[in-house]
Amino acid sequence: MPRKTTTPDFETALAELEQLVERMESGNQTLEEALRSFQRGIELARACQEGLKEAEQRVEKLVQQNGVVTTEPYQGNDSA
């Protein structure tokens, strides 16, 4: 019976992806388990990318609604 895969929300997908990475890095999986983990990881990474894309579109729409259309790349806070 094939396992049903679902598309979780961003936070859930990210948490599951982090767990998969930890399991894979441990080296305690069989080859088949590692391949299944890798496949699920790809699905989760795509779900995260889609979630981020949707969030960006929502933010841009909100900014446009307020009459200000400026989009700048995030620079982060590099001051340490």
FIVEX-881749 format. One record per residue: chain; x, y, z negated of N, C-alpha, C, O in turn; residue in one letter; residue number from 0. Coordinates in pm, whole numbers, m for minus. Last residue first. Layout:
<rs>
<r><c>A</c><n_u>X</n_u><n_v>Y</n_v><n_w>Z</n_w><ca_u>X</ca_u><ca_v>Y</ca_v><ca_w>Z</ca_w><c_u>X</c_u><c_v>Y</c_v><c_w>Z</c_w><o_u>X</o_u><o_v>Y</o_v><o_w>Z</o_w><r>A</r><k>NUM</k></r>
...
</rs>
This chain:
<rs>
<r><c>A</c><n_u>2772</n_u><n_v>4232</n_v><n_w>m1387</n_w><ca_u>2790</ca_u><ca_v>4141</ca_v><ca_w>m1501</ca_w><c_u>2880</c_u><c_v>4203</c_v><c_w>m1604</c_w><o_u>2907</o_u><o_v>4141</o_v><o_w>m1707</o_w><r>A</r><k>79</k></r>
<r><c>A</c><n_u>2561</n_u><n_v>4296</n_v><n_w>m1124</n_w><ca_u>2641</ca_u><ca_v>4358</ca_v><ca_w>m1229</ca_w><c_u>2650</c_u><c_v>4265</c_v><c_w>m1349</c_w><o_u>2548</o_u><o_v>4225</o_v><o_w>m1404</o_w><r>S</r><k>78</k></r>
<r><c>A</c><n_u>2394</n_u><n_v>4195</n_v><n_w>m935</n_w><ca_u>2530</ca_u><ca_v>4138</ca_v><ca_w>m941</ca_w><c_u>2615</c_u><c_v>4200</c_v><c_w>m1049</c_w><o_u>2731</o_u><o_v>4162</o_v><o_w>m1065</o_w><r>D</r><k>77</k></r>
<r><c>A</c><n_u>2091</n_u><n_v>4124</n_v><n_w>m885</n_w><ca_u>2160</ca_u><ca_v>4205</ca_v><ca_w>m983</ca_w><c_u>2297</c_u><c_v>4145</c_v><c_w>m1006</c_w><o_u>2313</o_u><o_v>4055</o_v><o_w>m1088</o_w><r>N</r><k>76</k></r>
<r><c>A</c><n_u>1958</n_u><n_v>4139</n_v><n_w>m548</n_w><ca_u>1994</ca_u><ca_v>4074</ca_v><ca_w>m674</ca_w><c_u>2063</c_u><c_v>4170</c_v><c_w>m766</c_w><o_u>2090</o_u><o_v>4284</o_v><o_w>m729</o_w><r>G</r><k>75</k></r>
<r><c>A</c><n_u>1862</n_u><n_v>4227</n_v><n_w>m310</n_w><ca_u>2006</ca_u><ca_v>4233</ca_v><ca_w>m330</ca_w><c_u>2050</c_u><c_v>4161</c_v><c_w>m456</c_w><o_u>2167</o_u><o_v>4127</o_v><o_w>m470</o_w><r>Q</r><k>74</k></r>
<r><c>A</c><n_u>1624</n_u><n_v>4142</n_v><n_w>m74</n_w><ca_u>1657</ca_u><ca_v>4141</ca_v><ca_w>m216</ca_w><c_u>1807</c_u><c_v>4135</c_v><c_w>m232</c_w><o_u>1873</o_u><o_v>4048</o_v><o_w>m175</o_w><r>Y</r><k>73</k></r>
<r><c>A</c><n_u>1567</n_u><n_v>4361</n_v><n_w>201</n_w><ca_u>1612</ca_u><ca_v>4232</ca_v><ca_w>148</ca_w><c_u>1650</c_u><c_v>4245</c_v><c_w>1</c_w><o_u>1701</o_u><o_v>4349</o_v><o_w>m42</o_w><r>P</r><k>72</k></r>
<r><c>A</c><n_u>1270</n_u><n_v>4553</n_v><n_w>223</n_w><ca_u>1415</ca_u><ca_v>4551</ca_v><ca_w>207</ca_w><c_u>1455</c_u><c_v>4414</c_v><c_w>155</c_w><o_u>1385</o_u><o_v>4358</o_v><o_w>71</o_w><r>E</r><k>71</k></r>
<r><c>A</c><n_u>1018</n_u><n_v>4711</n_v><n_w>383</n_w><ca_u>1063</ca_u><ca_v>4579</ca_v><ca_w>342</ca_w><c_u>1214</c_u><c_v>4581</c_v><c_w>339</c_w><o_u>1279</o_u><o_v>4609</o_v><o_w>440</o_w><r>T</r><k>70</k></r>
<r><c>A</c><n_u>750</n_u><n_v>4925</n_v><n_w>369</n_w><ca_u>895</ca_u><ca_v>4914</ca_v><ca_w>363</ca_w><c_u>930</c_u><c_v>4776</c_v><c_w>313</c_w><o_u>876</o_u><o_v>4730</o_v><o_w>211</o_w><r>T</r><k>69</k></r>
<r><c>A</c><n_u>491</n_u><n_v>5086</n_v><n_w>401</n_w><ca_u>538</ca_u><ca_v>4970</ca_v><ca_w>475</ca_w><c_u>690</c_u><c_v>4972</c_v><c_w>477</c_w><o_u>751</o_u><o_v>5017</o_v><o_w>574</o_w><r>V</r><k>68</k></r>
<r><c>A</c><n_u>232</n_u><n_v>5194</n_v><n_w>215</n_w><ca_u>378</ca_u><ca_v>5199</ca_v><ca_w>220</ca_w><c_u>424</c_u><c_v>5071</c_v><c_w>289</c_w><o_u>400</o_u><o_v>4961</o_v><o_w>240</o_w><r>V</r><k>67</k></r>
<r><c>A</c><n_u>m38</n_u><n_v>5168</n_v><n_w>175</n_w><ca_u>10</ca_u><ca_v>5271</ca_v><ca_w>264</ca_w><c_u>160</c_u><c_v>5282</c_v><c_w>275</c_w><o_u>210</o_u><o_v>5374</o_v><o_w>339</o_w><r>G</r><k>66</k></r>
<r><c>A</c><n_u>m136</n_u><n_v>4958</n_v><n_w>39</n_w><ca_u>m108</ca_u><ca_v>5078</ca_v><ca_w>m40</ca_w><c_u>m44</c_u><c_v>5188</c_v><c_w>44</c_w><o_u>m1</o_u><o_v>5290</o_v><o_w>m10</o_w><r>N</r><k>65</k></r>
<r><c>A</c><n_u>m140</n_u><n_v>4762</n_v><n_w>228</n_w><ca_u>m268</ca_u><ca_v>4815</ca_v><ca_w>181</ca_w><c_u>m250</c_u><c_v>4943</c_v><c_w>101</c_w><o_u>m340</o_u><o_v>5027</o_v><o_w>96</o_w><r>Q</r><k>64</k></r>
<r><c>A</c><n_u>130</n_u><n_v>4698</n_v><n_w>247</n_w><ca_u>66</ca_u><ca_v>4767</ca_v><ca_w>358</ca_w><c_u>m67</c_u><c_v>4828</c_v><c_w>315</c_w><o_u>m102</o_u><o_v>4937</o_v><o_w>362</o_w><r>Q</r><k>63</k></r>
<r><c>A</c><n_u>161</n_u><n_v>4562</n_v><n_w>5</n_w><ca_u>237</ca_u><ca_v>4685</ca_v><ca_w>28</ca_w><c_u>172</c_u><c_v>4765</c_v><c_w>140</c_w><o_u>160</o_u><o_v>4887</o_v><o_w>130</o_w><r>V</r><k>62</k></r>
<r><c>A</c><n_u>m3</n_u><n_v>4341</n_v><n_w>51</n_w><ca_u>m34</ca_u><ca_v>4434</ca_v><ca_w>m57</ca_w><c_u>37</c_u><c_v>4567</c_v><c_w>m38</c_w><o_u>m22</o_u><o_v>4673</o_v><o_w>m62</o_w><r>L</r><k>61</k></r>
<r><c>A</c><n_u>137</n_u><n_v>4222</n_v><n_w>262</n_w><ca_u>0</ca_u><ca_v>4268</ca_v><ca_w>283</ca_w><c_u>m40</c_u><c_v>4368</c_v><c_w>175</c_w><o_u>m104</o_u><o_v>4469</o_v><o_w>204</o_w><r>K</r><k>60</k></r>
<r><c>A</c><n_u>376</n_u><n_v>4156</n_v><n_w>136</n_w><ca_u>377</ca_u><ca_v>4250</ca_v><ca_w>247</ca_w><c_u>238</c_u><c_v>4307</c_v><c_w>272</c_w><o_u>223</o_u><o_v>4426</o_v><o_w>300</o_w><r>E</r><k>59</k></r>
<r><c>A</c><n_u>276</n_u><n_v>3968</n_v><n_w>m47</n_w><ca_u>339</ca_u><ca_v>4091</ca_v><ca_w>m96</ca_w><c_u>339</c_u><c_v>4196</c_v><c_w>15</c_w><o_u>307</o_u><o_v>4313</o_v><o_w>m10</o_w><r>V</r><k>58</k></r>
<r><c>A</c><n_u>188</n_u><n_v>3768</n_v><n_w>129</n_w><ca_u>93</ca_u><ca_v>3833</ca_v><ca_w>39</ca_w><c_u>147</c_u><c_v>3966</c_v><c_w>m12</c_w><o_u>74</o_u><o_v>4065</o_v><o_w>m19</o_w><r>R</r><k>57</k></r>
<r><c>A</c><n_u>431</n_u><n_v>3693</n_v><n_w>247</n_w><ca_u>324</ca_u><ca_v>3750</ca_v><ca_w>330</ca_w><c_u>221</c_u><c_v>3823</c_v><c_w>244</c_w><o_u>171</o_u><o_v>3929</o_v><o_w>283</o_w><r>Q</r><k>56</k></r>
<r><c>A</c><n_u>562</n_u><n_v>3587</n_v><n_w>23</n_w><ca_u>618</ca_u><ca_v>3704</ca_v><ca_w>92</ca_w><c_u>511</c_u><c_v>3773</c_v><c_w>177</c_w><o_u>502</o_u><o_v>3895</o_v><o_w>179</o_w><r>E</r><k>55</k></r>
<r><c>A</c><n_u>398</n_u><n_v>3367</n_v><n_w>m27</n_w><ca_u>411</ca_u><ca_v>3473</ca_v><ca_w>m127</ca_w><c_u>464</c_u><c_v>3601</c_v><c_w>m63</c_w><o_u>415</o_u><o_v>3710</o_v><o_w>m93</o_w><r>A</r><k>54</k></r>
<r><c>A</c><n_u>444</n_u><n_v>3216</n_v><n_w>203</n_w><ca_u>310</ca_u><ca_v>3265</ca_v><ca_w>174</ca_w><c_u>314</c_u><c_v>3380</c_v><c_w>73</c_w><o_u>242</o_u><o_v>3479</o_v><o_w>87</o_w><r>E</r><k>53</k></r>
<r><c>A</c><n_u>717</n_u><n_v>3158</n_v><n_w>166</n_w><ca_u>672</ca_u><ca_v>3232</ca_v><ca_w>285</ca_w><c_u>534</c_u><c_v>3293</c_v><c_w>261</c_w><o_u>511</o_u><o_v>3408</o_v><o_w>295</o_w><r>K</r><k>52</k></r>
<r><c>A</c><n_u>708</n_u><n_v>3008</n_v><n_w>m67</n_w><ca_u>779</ca_u><ca_v>3136</ca_v><ca_w>m66</ca_w><c_u>736</c_u><c_v>3222</c_v><c_w>52</c_w><o_u>721</o_u><o_v>3343</o_v><o_w>39</o_w><r>L</r><k>51</k></r>
<r><c>A</c><n_u>564</n_u><n_v>2785</n_v><n_w>27</n_w><ca_u>513</ca_u><ca_v>2865</ca_v><ca_w>m84</ca_w><c_u>579</c_u><c_v>3003</c_v><c_w>m89</c_w><o_u>511</o_u><o_v>3103</o_v><o_w>m113</o_w><r>G</r><k>50</k></r>
<r><c>A</c><n_u>740</n_u><n_v>2689</n_v><n_w>222</n_w><ca_u>608</ca_u><ca_v>2738</ca_v><ca_w>263</ca_w><c_u>548</c_u><c_v>2826</c_v><c_w>153</c_w><o_u>488</o_u><o_v>2930</o_v><o_w>183</o_w><r>E</r><k>49</k></r>
<r><c>A</c><n_u>953</n_u><n_v>2612</n_v><n_w>58</n_w><ca_u>974</ca_u><ca_v>2714</ca_v><ca_w>162</ca_w><c_u>841</c_u><c_v>2774</c_v><c_w>205</c_w><o_u>830</o_u><o_v>2895</o_v><o_w>222</o_w><r>Q</r><k>48</k></r>
<r><c>A</c><n_u>824</n_u><n_v>2413</n_v><n_w>m93</n_w><ca_u>877</ca_u><ca_v>2532</ca_v><ca_w>m159</ca_w><c_u>898</c_u><c_v>2645</c_v><c_w>m58</c_w><o_u>864</o_u><o_v>2760</o_v><o_w>m85</o_w><r>C</r><k>47</k></r>
<r><c>A</c><n_u>769</n_u><n_v>2226</n_v><n_w>108</n_w><ca_u>658</ca_u><ca_v>2285</ca_v><ca_w>33</ca_w><c_u>703</c_u><c_v>2413</c_v><c_w>m37</c_w><o_u>628</o_u><o_v>2511</o_v><o_w>m41</o_w><r>A</r><k>46</k></r>
<r><c>A</c><n_u>1031</n_u><n_v>2162</n_v><n_w>181</n_w><ca_u>943</ca_u><ca_v>2227</ca_v><ca_w>279</ca_w><c_u>825</c_u><c_v>2294</c_v><c_w>209</c_w><o_u>784</o_u><o_v>2404</o_v><o_w>246</o_w><r>R</r><k>45</k></r>
<r><c>A</c><n_u>1109</n_u><n_v>2038</n_v><n_w>m55</n_w><ca_u>1181</ca_u><ca_v>2158</ca_v><ca_w>m9</ca_w><c_u>1096</c_u><c_v>2234</c_v><c_w>92</c_w><o_u>1091</o_u><o_v>2357</o_v><o_w>89</o_w><r>A</r><k>44</k></r>
<r><c>A</c><n_u>935</n_u><n_v>1817</n_v><n_w>m54</n_w><ca_u>925</ca_u><ca_v>1919</ca_v><ca_w>m159</ca_w><c_u>994</c_u><c_v>2049</c_v><c_w>m119</c_w><o_u>943</o_u><o_v>2157</o_v><o_w>m145</o_w><r>L</r><k>43</k></r>
<r><c>A</c><n_u>1029</n_u><n_v>1676</n_v><n_w>169</n_w><ca_u>889</ca_u><ca_v>1719</ca_v><ca_w>162</ca_w><c_u>873</c_u><c_v>1833</c_v><c_w>61</c_w><o_u>805</o_u><o_v>1932</o_v><o_w>87</o_w><r>E</r><k>42</k></r>
<r><c>A</c><n_u>1291</n_u><n_v>1627</n_v><n_w>86</n_w><ca_u>1268</ca_u><ca_v>1706</ca_v><ca_w>207</ca_w><c_u>1125</c_u><c_v>1760</c_v><c_w>205</c_w><o_u>1103</o_u><o_v>1877</o_v><o_w>236</o_w><r>I</r><k>41</k></r>
<r><c>A</c><n_u>1238</n_u><n_v>1463</n_v><n_w>m135</n_w><ca_u>1305</ca_u><ca_v>1590</ca_v><ca_w>m154</ca_w><c_u>1286</c_u><c_v>1682</c_v><c_w>m34</c_w><o_u>1267</o_u><o_v>1803</o_v><o_w>m51</o_w><r>G</r><k>40</k></r>
<r><c>A</c><n_u>1135</n_u><n_v>1237</n_v><n_w>m14</n_w><ca_u>1046</ca_u><ca_v>1318</ca_v><ca_w>m98</ca_w><c_u>1108</c_u><c_v>1456</c_v><c_w>m120</c_w><o_u>1035</o_u><o_v>1556</o_v><o_w>m123</o_w><r>R</r><k>39</k></r>
<r><c>A</c><n_u>1373</n_u><n_v>1153</n_v><n_w>112</n_w><ca_u>1255</ca_u><ca_v>1185</ca_v><ca_w>192</ca_w><c_u>1159</c_u><c_v>1273</c_v><c_w>112</c_w><o_u>1107</o_u><o_v>1371</o_v><o_w>165</o_w><r>Q</r><k>38</k></r>
<r><c>A</c><n_u>1534</n_u><n_v>1106</n_v><n_w>m115</n_w><ca_u>1574</ca_u><ca_v>1205</ca_v><ca_w>m15</ca_w><c_u>1454</c_u><c_v>1249</c_v><c_w>69</c_w><o_u>1436</o_u><o_v>1368</o_v><o_w>94</o_w><r>F</r><k>37</k></r>
<r><c>A</c><n_u>1392</n_u><n_v>900</n_v><n_w>m237</n_w><ca_u>1411</ca_u><ca_v>1027</ca_v><ca_w>m307</ca_w><c_u>1447</c_u><c_v>1138</c_v><c_w>m209</c_w><o_u>1396</o_u><o_v>1249</o_v><o_w>m219</o_w><r>S</r><k>36</k></r>
<r><c>A</c><n_u>1420</n_u><n_v>704</n_v><n_w>m42</n_w><ca_u>1286</ca_u><ca_v>751</ca_v><ca_w>m76</ca_w><c_u>1295</c_u><c_v>886</c_v><c_w>m147</c_w><o_u>1215</o_u><o_v>976</o_v><o_w>m121</o_w><r>R</r><k>35</k></r>
<r><c>A</c><n_u>1700</n_u><n_v>676</n_v><n_w>m55</n_w><ca_u>1637</ca_u><ca_v>719</ca_v><ca_w>70</ca_w><c_u>1496</c_u><c_v>771</c_v><c_w>45</c_w><o_u>1455</o_u><o_v>871</o_v><o_w>105</o_w><r>L</r><k>34</k></r>
<r><c>A</c><n_u>1728</n_u><n_v>584</n_v><n_w>m316</n_w><ca_u>1790</ca_u><ca_v>711</ca_v><ca_w>m278</ca_w><c_u>1728</c_u><c_v>765</c_v><c_w>m150</c_w><o_u>1705</o_u><o_v>885</o_v><o_w>m136</o_w><r>A</r><k>33</k></r>
<r><c>A</c><n_u>1599</n_u><n_v>337</n_v><n_w>m296</n_w><ca_u>1546</ca_u><ca_v>440</ca_v><ca_w>m386</ca_w><c_u>1600</c_u><c_v>578</c_v><c_w>m349</c_w><o_u>1527</o_u><o_v>677</o_v><o_w>m349</o_w><r>E</r><k>32</k></r>
<r><c>A</c><n_u>1775</n_u><n_v>210</n_v><n_w>m116</n_w><ca_u>1635</ca_u><ca_v>231</ca_v><ca_w>m80</ca_w><c_u>1570</c_u><c_v>339</c_v><c_w>m167</c_w><o_u>1495</o_u><o_v>423</o_v><o_w>m117</o_w><r>E</r><k>31</k></r>
<r><c>A</c><n_u>2012</n_u><n_v>203</n_v><n_w>m267</n_w><ca_u>2008</ca_u><ca_v>276</ca_v><ca_w>m141</ca_w><c_u>1864</c_u><c_v>307</c_v><c_w>m102</c_w><o_u>1834</o_u><o_v>419</o_v><o_w>m60</o_w><r>L</r><k>30</k></r>
<r><c>A</c><n_u>1931</n_u><n_v>258</n_v><n_w>m613</n_w><ca_u>1967</ca_u><ca_v>172</ca_v><ca_w>m501</ca_w><c_u>1962</c_u><c_v>257</c_v><c_w>m375</c_w><o_u>1912</o_u><o_v>369</o_v><o_w>m377</o_w><r>T</r><k>29</k></r>
<r><c>A</c><n_u>2074</n_u><n_v>493</n_v><n_w>m843</n_w><ca_u>1966</ca_u><ca_v>447</ca_v><ca_w>m757</ca_w><c_u>2019</c_u><c_v>350</c_v><c_w>m654</c_w><o_u>2135</o_u><o_v>357</o_v><o_w>m612</o_w><r>Q</r><k>28</k></r>
<r><c>A</c><n_u>2263</n_u><n_v>622</n_v><n_w>m994</n_w><ca_u>2205</ca_u><ca_v>500</ca_v><ca_w>m1048</ca_w><c_u>2089</c_u><c_v>445</c_v><c_w>m965</c_w><o_u>2014</o_u><o_v>361</o_v><o_w>m1013</o_w><r>N</r><k>27</k></r>
<r><c>A</c><n_u>2371</n_u><n_v>868</n_v><n_w>m941</n_w><ca_u>2429</ca_u><ca_v>753</ca_v><ca_w>m873</ca_w><c_u>2372</c_u><c_v>620</c_v><c_w>m919</c_w><o_u>2427</o_u><o_v>515</o_v><o_w>m885</o_w><r>G</r><k>26</k></r>
<r><c>A</c><n_u>2301</n_u><n_v>1116</n_v><n_w>m1026</n_w><ca_u>2344</ca_u><ca_v>1021</ca_v><ca_w>m1128</ca_w><c_u>2409</c_u><c_v>898</c_v><c_w>m1066</c_w><o_u>2490</o_u><o_v>831</o_v><o_w>m1129</o_w><r>S</r><k>25</k></r>
<r><c>A</c><n_u>2201</n_u><n_v>1250</n_v><n_w>m809</n_w><ca_u>2338</ca_u><ca_v>1279</ca_v><ca_w>m849</ca_w><c_u>2391</c_u><c_v>1181</c_v><c_w>m952</c_w><o_u>2512</o_u><o_v>1162</o_v><o_w>m965</o_w><r>E</r><k>24</k></r>
<r><c>A</c><n_u>1939</n_u><n_v>1155</n_v><n_w>m811</n_w><ca_u>2028</ca_u><ca_v>1119</ca_v><ca_w>m700</ca_w><c_u>2174</c_u><c_v>1142</c_v><c_w>m737</c_w><o_u>2261</o_u><o_v>1062</o_v><o_w>m701</o_w><r>M</r><k>23</k></r>
<r><c>A</c><n_u>1842</n_u><n_v>1272</n_v><n_w>m1045</n_w><ca_u>1845</ca_u><ca_v>1125</ca_v><ca_w>m1031</ca_w><c_u>1941</c_u><c_v>1082</c_v><c_w>m922</c_w><o_u>2015</o_u><o_v>986</o_v><o_w>m937</o_w><r>R</r><k>22</k></r>
<r><c>A</c><n_u>1872</n_u><n_v>1546</n_v><n_w>m981</n_w><ca_u>1941</ca_u><ca_v>1488</ca_v><ca_w>m1097</ca_w><c_u>1952</c_u><c_v>1336</c_v><c_w>m1085</c_w><o_u>2057</o_u><o_v>1279</o_v><o_w>m1113</o_w><r>E</r><k>21</k></r>
<r><c>A</c><n_u>1698</n_u><n_v>1561</n_v><n_w>m761</n_w><ca_u>1841</ca_u><ca_v>1590</ca_v><ca_w>m743</ca_w><c_u>1921</c_u><c_v>1529</c_v><c_w>m859</c_w><o_u>2025</o_u><o_v>1469</o_v><o_w>m836</o_w><r>V</r><k>20</k></r>
<r><c>A</c><n_u>1453</n_u><n_v>1509</n_v><n_w>m887</n_w><ca_u>1504</ca_u><ca_v>1420</ca_v><ca_w>m783</ca_w><c_u>1654</c_u><c_v>1437</c_v><c_w>m764</c_w><o_u>1728</o_u><o_v>1340</o_v><o_w>m752</o_w><r>L</r><k>19</k></r>
<r><c>A</c><n_u>1433</n_u><n_v>1734</n_v><n_w>m1052</n_w><ca_u>1442</ca_u><ca_v>1600</ca_v><ca_w>m1112</ca_w><c_u>1498</c_u><c_v>1499</c_v><c_w>m1012</c_w><o_u>1580</o_u><o_v>1415</o_v><o_w>m1047</o_w><r>Q</r><k>18</k></r>
<r><c>A</c><n_u>1408</n_u><n_v>1935</n_v><n_w>m859</n_w><ca_u>1522</ca_u><ca_v>1936</ca_v><ca_w>m951</ca_w><c_u>1542</c_u><c_v>1800</c_v><c_w>m1016</c_w><o_u>1655</o_u><o_v>1755</o_v><o_w>m1032</o_w><r>E</r><k>17</k></r>
<r><c>A</c><n_u>1163</n_u><n_v>1857</n_v><n_w>m747</n_w><ca_u>1284</ca_u><ca_v>1857</ca_v><ca_w>m664</ca_w><c_u>1409</c_u><c_v>1856</c_v><c_w>m752</c_w><o_u>1505</o_u><o_v>1785</o_v><o_w>m723</o_w><r>L</r><k>16</k></r>
<r><c>A</c><n_u>991</n_u><n_v>1907</n_v><n_w>m959</n_w><ca_u>1010</ca_u><ca_v>1769</ca_v><ca_w>m911</ca_w><c_u>1136</c_u><c_v>1757</c_v><c_w>m828</c_w><o_u>1208</o_u><o_v>1657</o_v><o_w>m838</o_w><r>E</r><k>15</k></r>
<r><c>A</c><n_u>1018</n_u><n_v>2187</n_v><n_w>m971</n_w><ca_u>1055</ca_u><ca_v>2104</ca_v><ca_w>m1087</ca_w><c_u>1079</c_u><c_v>1959</c_v><c_w>m1044</c_w><o_u>1175</o_u><o_v>1896</o_v><o_w>m1089</o_w><r>A</r><k>14</k></r>
<r><c>A</c><n_u>919</n_u><n_v>2259</n_v><n_w>m718</n_w><ca_u>1057</ca_u><ca_v>2292</ca_v><ca_w>m756</ca_w><c_u>1104</c_u><c_v>2205</c_v><c_w>m872</c_w><o_u>1217</o_u><o_v>2156</o_v><o_w>m872</o_w><r>L</r><k>13</k></r>
<r><c>A</c><n_u>654</n_u><n_v>2170</n_v><n_w>m736</n_w><ca_u>744</ca_u><ca_v>2115</ca_v><ca_w>m633</ca_w><c_u>889</c_u><c_v>2139</c_v><c_w>m670</c_w><o_u>973</o_u><o_v>2050</o_v><o_w>m655</o_w><r>A</r><k>12</k></r>
<r><c>A</c><n_u>560</n_u><n_v>2333</n_v><n_w>m943</n_w><ca_u>560</ca_u><ca_v>2187</ca_v><ca_w>m959</ca_w><c_u>656</c_u><c_v>2122</c_v><c_w>m860</c_w><o_u>731</o_u><o_v>2031</o_v><o_w>m896</o_w><r>T</r><k>11</k></r>
<r><c>A</c><n_u>587</n_u><n_v>2586</n_v><n_w>m824</n_w><ca_u>658</ca_u><ca_v>2555</ca_v><ca_w>m949</ca_w><c_u>668</c_u><c_v>2404</c_v><c_w>m971</c_w><o_u>772</o_u><o_v>2354</o_v><o_w>m1014</o_w><r>E</r><k>10</k></r>
<r><c>A</c><n_u>419</n_u><n_v>2564</n_v><n_w>m589</n_w><ca_u>562</ca_u><ca_v>2594</ca_v><ca_w>m583</ca_w><c_u>637</c_u><c_v>2549</c_v><c_w>m708</c_w><o_u>739</o_u><o_v>2481</o_v><o_w>m698</o_w><r>F</r><k>9</k></r>
<r><c>A</c><n_u>197</n_u><n_v>2276</n_v><n_w>m600</n_w><ca_u>225</ca_u><ca_v>2419</ca_v><ca_w>m597</ca_w><c_u>376</c_u><c_v>2441</c_v><c_w>m609</c_w><o_u>451</o_u><o_v>2347</o_v><o_w>m636</o_w><r>D</r><k>8</k></r>
<r><c>A</c><n_u>234</n_u><n_v>1978</n_v><n_w>m388</n_w><ca_u>213</ca_u><ca_v>2050</ca_v><ca_w>m514</ca_w><c_u>235</c_u><c_v>2200</c_v><c_w>m498</c_w><o_u>285</o_u><o_v>2246</o_v><o_w>m395</o_w><r>P</r><k>7</k></r>
<r><c>A</c><n_u>92</n_u><n_v>1776</n_v><n_w>m173</n_w><ca_u>170</ca_u><ca_v>1899</ca_v><ca_w>m167</ca_w><c_u>140</c_u><c_v>1979</c_v><c_w>m294</c_w><o_u>34</o_u><o_v>2040</o_v><o_w>m306</o_w><r>T</r><k>6</k></r>
<r><c>A</c><n_u>133</n_u><n_v>1423</n_v><n_w>m210</n_w><ca_u>54</ca_u><ca_v>1544</ca_v><ca_w>m216</ca_w><c_u>148</c_u><c_v>1663</c_v><c_w>m207</c_w><o_u>268</o_u><o_v>1652</o_v><o_w>m231</o_w><r>T</r><k>5</k></r>
<r><c>A</c><n_u>129</n_u><n_v>1101</n_v><n_w>m76</n_w><ca_u>208</ca_u><ca_v>1218</ca_v><ca_w>m116</ca_w><c_u>118</c_u><c_v>1340</c_v><c_w>m111</c_w><o_u>39</o_u><o_v>1357</o_v><o_w>m18</o_w><r>T</r><k>4</k></r>
<r><c>A</c><n_u>58</n_u><n_v>775</n_v><n_w>m163</n_w><ca_u>0</ca_u><ca_v>902</ca_v><ca_w>m118</ca_w><c_u>87</c_u><c_v>1016</c_v><c_w>m169</c_w><o_u>115</o_u><o_v>1026</o_v><o_w>m288</o_w><r>K</r><k>3</k></r>
<r><c>A</c><n_u>231</n_u><n_v>493</n_v><n_w>m54</n_w><ca_u>215</ca_u><ca_v>592</ca_v><ca_w>m160</ca_w><c_u>161</c_u><c_v>720</c_v><c_w>m101</c_w><o_u>212</o_u><o_v>769</o_v><o_w>m1</o_w><r>R</r><k>2</k></r>
<r><c>A</c><n_u>76</n_u><n_v>212</n_v><n_w>102</n_w><ca_u>161</ca_u><ca_v>331</ca_v><ca_w>108</ca_w><c_u>128</c_u><c_v>427</c_v><c_w>m5</c_w><o_u>13</o_u><o_v>440</o_v><o_w>m46</o_w><r>P</r><k>1</k></r>
<r><c>A</c><n_u>84</n_u><n_v>m117</n_v><n_w>0</n_w><ca_u>0</ca_u><ca_v>0</ca_v><ca_w>0</ca_w><c_u>89</c_u><c_v>124</c_v><c_w>0</c_w><o_u>170</o_u><o_v>141</o_v><o_w>m91</o_w><r>M</r><k>0</k></r>
</rs>
